[in-house]
Amino acid sequence: MIAIRGATTIDTDTPIQIKEATVELMRELIAKNSLIPEKMVSVLFTATKDICSAYPGKYLREELGITDVPILHFQEMDVKGALGLCIRVMIHYEASAPGTSVYLRKAKSLRPDLTGSGRV
């Protein structure tokens, strides 16, 4: 089993923005890793404390049809100066080869070593 990570951000805490960002992130993770739902063991989401209008995992079920995978949500640690309005995901997946992480929008700053954004 492997764990594949990703993160994205929103500009405003609204269900529409959470939906759009989550679907965009998950579609990118699925495409880059050729993921199939039947091999997903679980999906864990965290969100910073400034996100409280919707659960990201709701949109896996409603928009992507991923209905048989356990999904949990957690609040990200509230670290002073940390990136706000951020949604993170970790997918546990049945595979042996390492996966490719995806960082979108302002979340690219979290892992510049993986996103080619120049900062390390």
N, C-alpha and C positions, 0 to 999 in steps of 0.2 A: 504494500500500500504506500502511496505517496501523498503529500500535501501540496496543493497548488495555491499560491497566494495572489491576491489582487487588491487594489484600492482605487477609489475615485472620490471626487468631491462634488458638492452641489453649491449653488450660489445662495439659495434661500431654502429654509426648511418648509417645503411643501410636498404633499404626496406626489404631485406631478413630477417635480424635480427628482425626488427619490426614485420614482418609477423609471424615469428616463435614464438616470445615471446607473442604476442597478442593472437594467436590461442591457445597456451599452457595455458595461463591464462584463457581465456574464456572457454575452454573445462573443465578445473578444476572447475571453478565457476559453470558451467552448471551441471557437475556431482555431486559435493558436495551438491548442492541445488535443484537438480532435476528440473531444470528450463526448461520451454517450451517457445519458442519465442512468442507465442500468448498471453502470460501473461506479456511479457516485455512491459513496458510503454515507457521507454526511456533509452538510454545508453549514459553516459557522460564520455569522456576521457580527461585526462590531460597528458601532456608530459613536461618534463623539457626542457629548452631552447636549450639544446644541441641535441635535436631530431627534425630534420626538413626534413628528406628525404621521409617520407610517413605518411599518416593518419592511425592510428591503426584501426579505424572503417571500413576502406575499406575492411579489411580482415574478418570482421564479415560477410559481404555480399558475398565476393568472395569465401572464404574457408568454412564458416559455414552455408551459405545459409540463414542468418538472414537478410531478405530484406525489411520487412515491419515495422521495428522499427526505430523511429527517433534516430539519433546519432549526437552528437555534440562534437567538439574538442576544448580544451582550452589550453593555455600555463600555466603551473604550476608557482607559484610564484618563483622568483629567490632569494632564501634565502641563504646567505653566509654559506658555510659548509654543505649544504643539499646534499642528495644523488642525484647524477647525472645519466643521461641516464635512467631515470625512467618513466614508463608509469603507470598511475593510471586509474582505472575505477570505476564508480558508476552506478549500474543497478537499476532503479526503476521498481518494480515488484508487480503485483497484488497478494498479499498474506497477511496473518495476522500473521503467525509465523515468528520469526526473522530468518534472513538468516545467512549463514556461510561465513565469509570473507576469502579470499585467498591471501596470500603474497608469491611470488616465488622469487627465485634467491637472489640477494642482497637486494631486497625489504623486505625480512624477517626481516631485521634490523629496519624497520619502526614500526613494531608492534610485538616485541618479546613476548608480553603478549598473543598474538593470535597464534603465530607460534611455541611456545615452544623452541625458540632459546636461552633461558636462560637470556638474558639481559632484564631488566625492567627499 
